[in-house]
Amino acid sequence: GTSIAFYGHADGQLVASIDGASPTYHPPGLQFQIYQQWFNFADLADTHHDITLDFSTNVYFDYAVISAGQSTPLRGRSILVDDSDAAMNYTGAWSEQSDQMFATGDGLQQIPHGKSVRRSTKAGDYVLLQFTGSSISVYGIVQWQNPGRISTAYTLDGSASPQTTTISSDGQRNPYTDQPNYLFYHADLAPGNHTLVITVTEITDQQSFLLDYILYTAAFDSLAAMP
């Protein structure tokens, strides 16, 4: 790949090196008690790389995101589509909510992936994504401290029977206040070209639908071969 970023929570300094280069220290700029991006190695040659991480403190590693080059092998890999990606086609009264941290209920906070989410508070809003894959998962944030109900419908390839997900909260949910990385929807598919439409069907009281990112399993070999 051509870049890699690591995400998680650490109580102190992190040290990383790539391809035998001199170690890089983090922070600067790294706030503790927050799930966030630790660091990003960018502008790499599109080839194999070796990364060494050294932690002298408590570390909670969440995930890493690699930017694929034209020849990076992708079949069977998870492709992340952020809420702000141009492939996400929004219709309705969606708004972008950026630079907000969400409390996870364990004394920590989390920054959404890409530092933003898409918010809907209106039934009838929808978003469309076309992809070439063999599975798909939709992740967002649930704010359990807000009373109300959210219903969303997930329609694949024009199906007449969309799958509906409903979440209700009385505002008293423990231990969470906010719950990032919430799996709203998952489907395993025949490898090929697909279209997913997410429609907000009901929003009540103080709730809202917060979409963070979508993951799908690639059914193509590389970016150069991507349909």
C-alpha positions, -999 to 999 in steps of 0.1 A, spaced: 0 0 0 9 37 -2 0 47 34 -10 32 67 -27 47 97 -32 31 132 -62 37 155 -67 30 192 -62 43 227 -28 47 245 -19 59 280 15 73 269 41 76 243 42 54 212 72 46 190 70 34 154 94 27 126 88 16 90 112 -4 67 141 0 92 140 38 93 146 58 124 118 56 150 91 82 151 77 92 185 40 100 192 27 123 204 32 152 194 -5 161 193 -17 128 207 -44 133 234 -48 105 260 -81 90 271 -93 92 235 -98 65 208 -82 81 178 -57 79 150 -22 75 165 -1 82 134 0 79 97 28 68 74 20 84 40 36 88 6 50 52 5 60 32 -25 33 8 -37 50 -23 -24 54 -44 7 64 -26 40 74 -37 75 63 -17 105 76 -20 141 56 -7 170 71 -2 205 48 6 234 60 15 268 25 20 282 -10 5 282 -22 3 246 -56 -7 231 -51 -12 194 -84 -10 175 -76 -11 137 -53 0 109 -63 14 75 -41 10 45 -44 31 14 -41 8 -16 -19 15 -46 -29 5 -81 -12 -30 -77 -21 -37 -40 -38 -71 -38 -74 -64 -27 -96 -95 -33 -110 -107 0 -98 -76 18 -121 -52 37 -126 -19 19 -135 11 41 -159 37 27 -160 67 50 -192 88 54 -175 117 35 -164 95 5 -175 106 -29 -190 71 -35 -217 79 -9 -246 95 -26 -269 113 -1 -304 125 -7 -325 145 17 -316 166 47 -284 149 58 -259 171 76 -221 166 83 -211 166 119 -174 170 123 -148 175 150 -170 160 177 -159 134 203 -183 108 216 -182 94 252 -180 56 253 -190 52 290 -157 39 302 -141 72 310 -128 75 274 -139 94 243 -138 84 206 -133 104 175 -153 91 145 -134 77 116 -123 105 94 -134 129 121 -170 132 109 -203 114 107 -234 120 86 -265 128 107 -302 124 97 -331 135 118 -358 131 91 -376 100 78 -372 97 40 -335 106 40 -315 79 21 -279 72 9 -269 50 -20 -236 31 -24 -226 10 -54 -198 -15 -48 -182 -47 -61 -180 -72 -32 -190 -103 -14 -203 -88 19 -211 -54 34 -214 -39 69 -228 -6 80 -214 11 111 -224 42 130 -229 57 164 -258 52 188 -265 79 214 -282 59 242 -285 89 264 -310 104 239 -345 91 243 -363 80 211 -364 55 183 -344 50 150 -356 28 122 -335 23 91 -342 1 60 -314 -16 40 -323 -24 4 -298 -45 -17 -301 -46 -54 -336 -33 -55 -350 -61 -32 -387 -57 -25 -381 -69 11 -355 -46 27 -341 -55 61 -351 -31 88 -332 -22 120 -349 -5 149 -332 9 180 -351 23 210 -337 41 240 -353 55 272 -323 77 278 -312 56 307 -289 30 289 -258 19 309 -229 16 306 -229 35 274 -237 71 267 -225 70 231 -217 37 213 -193 42 184 -186 14 159 -222 2 162 -230 -25 136 -264 -15 121 -264 -40 92 -245 -69 77 -251 -91 46 -231 -118 29 -235 -117 -9 -226 -135 -41 -194 -118 -54 -202 -91 -79 -216 -57 -84 -242 -45 -59 -262 -15 -48 -271 -7 -12 -297 19 -3 -300 29 34 -333 47 41 -342 64 73 -378 53 80 -385 67 114 -369 91 139 -386 101 172 -379 123 201 -342 133 205 -327 105 184 -308 108 151 -292 83 127 -254 88 127 -236 70 99 -198 67 103 -185 43 76 -192 12 56 -170 -19 51 -173 -43 22 -153 -73 11 -136 -67 -23 -145 -90 -52 -118 -75 -75 -81 -80 -75 -67 -44 -74 -76 -8 -79 -64 -12 -115 -90 -39 -120 -118 -23 -100 -151 -20 -120 
